[in-house]
């Protein structure tokens, strides 16, 4: 059983695949791993947020502002 309760999108699966390829034995690219890991985490966050938002009533303006601030896009 997957430890994730939300479905993974093709964006997330692709990011995981690129990370796996960079870590693989055929042509390892360790210098790319930090950026690829960041991409995987961002895709996973996007999947999770989309899932949570689909299960709840719409957010208020105040709630949206707090979340935007957490992501560094707010003041």
BALOBA-1460 file (C-alpha; in Angstrom, 3 decimals):
// residues 75
<rec num="1" residu="x" x="0.000" y="0.000" z="0.000"/>
<rec num="2" residu="x" x="1.238" y="3.472" z="-0.887"/>
<rec num="3" residu="x" x="1.990" y="5.794" z="1.989"/>
<rec num="4" residu="x" x="0.397" y="8.643" z="0.058"/>
<rec num="5" residu="x" x="-3.343" y="9.131" z="0.456"/>
<rec num="6" residu="x" x="-3.667" y="11.233" z="-2.690"/>
<rec num="7" residu="x" x="-3.153" y="10.180" z="-6.297"/>
<rec num="8" residu="x" x="0.151" y="11.003" z="-7.945"/>
<rec num="9" residu="x" x="-0.090" y="12.969" z="-11.159"/>
<rec num="10" residu="x" x="1.992" y="12.314" z="-14.239"/>
<rec num="11" residu="x" x="4.079" y="15.369" z="-13.276"/>
<rec num="12" residu="x" x="5.040" y="13.710" z="-9.991"/>
<rec num="13" residu="x" x="5.694" y="10.327" z="-11.574"/>
<rec num="14" residu="x" x="7.904" y="11.962" z="-14.217"/>
<rec num="15" residu="x" x="9.859" y="13.912" z="-11.590"/>
<rec num="16" residu="x" x="10.419" y="10.722" z="-9.589"/>
<rec num="17" residu="x" x="11.570" y="8.958" z="-12.746"/>
<rec num="18" residu="x" x="14.082" y="11.702" z="-13.589"/>
<rec num="19" residu="x" x="15.428" y="11.567" z="-10.045"/>
<rec num="20" residu="x" x="15.738" y="7.789" z="-10.233"/>
<rec num="21" residu="x" x="17.581" y="8.029" z="-13.547"/>
<rec num="22" residu="x" x="20.034" y="10.569" z="-12.136"/>
<rec num="23" residu="x" x="20.718" y="8.244" z="-9.199"/>
<rec num="24" residu="x" x="20.910" y="5.108" z="-11.341"/>
<rec num="25" residu="x" x="23.823" y="2.941" z="-12.343"/>
<rec num="26" residu="x" x="23.758" y="3.543" z="-16.106"/>
<rec num="27" residu="x" x="24.753" y="7.200" z="-16.159"/>
<rec num="28" residu="x" x="24.643" y="8.649" z="-12.648"/>
<rec num="29" residu="x" x="24.444" y="12.428" z="-12.430"/>
<rec num="30" residu="x" x="24.867" y="13.239" z="-8.728"/>
<rec num="31" residu="x" x="25.198" y="16.970" z="-9.421"/>
<rec num="32" residu="x" x="21.557" y="17.031" z="-10.641"/>
<rec num="33" residu="x" x="20.110" y="15.241" z="-7.609"/>
<rec num="34" residu="x" x="19.419" y="18.323" z="-5.403"/>
<rec num="35" residu="x" x="17.468" y="20.093" z="-8.171"/>
<rec num="36" residu="x" x="15.604" y="16.926" z="-9.115"/>
<rec num="37" residu="x" x="14.732" y="16.208" z="-5.490"/>
<rec num="38" residu="x" x="13.353" y="19.754" z="-5.191"/>
<rec num="39" residu="x" x="11.229" y="19.099" z="-8.303"/>
<rec num="40" residu="x" x="9.876" y="15.859" z="-6.799"/>
<rec num="41" residu="x" x="8.981" y="17.576" z="-3.523"/>
<rec num="42" residu="x" x="7.267" y="20.459" z="-5.342"/>
<rec num="43" residu="x" x="5.243" y="18.040" z="-7.484"/>
<rec num="44" residu="x" x="4.263" y="16.023" z="-4.410"/>
<rec num="45" residu="x" x="3.190" y="19.199" z="-2.617"/>
<rec num="46" residu="x" x="1.111" y="20.224" z="-5.624"/>
<rec num="47" residu="x" x="-0.584" y="16.802" z="-5.686"/>
<rec num="48" residu="x" x="-1.316" y="16.950" z="-1.973"/>
<rec num="49" residu="x" x="-2.693" y="20.490" z="-2.057"/>
<rec num="50" residu="x" x="-4.925" y="19.644" z="-5.029"/>
<rec num="51" residu="x" x="-6.231" y="16.577" z="-3.187"/>
<rec num="52" residu="x" x="-6.917" y="18.436" z="0.060"/>
<rec num="53" residu="x" x="-8.638" y="21.306" z="-1.746"/>
<rec num="54" residu="x" x="-10.845" y="18.870" z="-3.649"/>
<rec num="55" residu="x" x="-12.069" y="17.382" z="-0.352"/>
<rec num="56" residu="x" x="-13.032" y="20.616" z="1.424"/>
<rec num="57" residu="x" x="-15.120" y="23.743" z="0.938"/>
<rec num="58" residu="x" x="-13.378" y="26.669" z="-0.795"/>
<rec num="59" residu="x" x="-10.772" y="28.520" z="1.253"/>
<rec num="60" residu="x" x="-11.457" y="31.989" z="2.566"/>
<rec num="61" residu="x" x="-9.349" y="34.912" z="1.359"/>
<rec num="62" residu="x" x="-7.565" y="34.959" z="4.734"/>
<rec num="63" residu="x" x="-6.718" y="31.242" z="4.509"/>
<rec num="64" residu="x" x="-5.402" y="31.670" z="0.962"/>
<rec num="65" residu="x" x="-3.257" y="34.614" z="2.044"/>
<rec num="66" residu="x" x="-1.680" y="32.573" z="4.866"/>
<rec num="67" residu="x" x="-0.865" y="29.719" z="2.499"/>
<rec num="68" residu="x" x="0.612" y="32.074" z="-0.096"/>
<rec num="69" residu="x" x="2.771" y="33.614" z="2.651"/>
<rec num="70" residu="x" x="4.051" y="30.137" z="3.585"/>
<rec num="71" residu="x" x="5.114" y="29.598" z="-0.005"/>
<rec num="72" residu="x" x="7.050" y="32.864" z="-0.059"/>
<rec num="73" residu="x" x="4.701" y="34.728" z="-2.343"/>
<rec num="74" residu="x" x="3.132" y="36.912" z="0.308"/>
<rec num="75" residu="x" x="4.138" y="39.652" z="2.629"/>
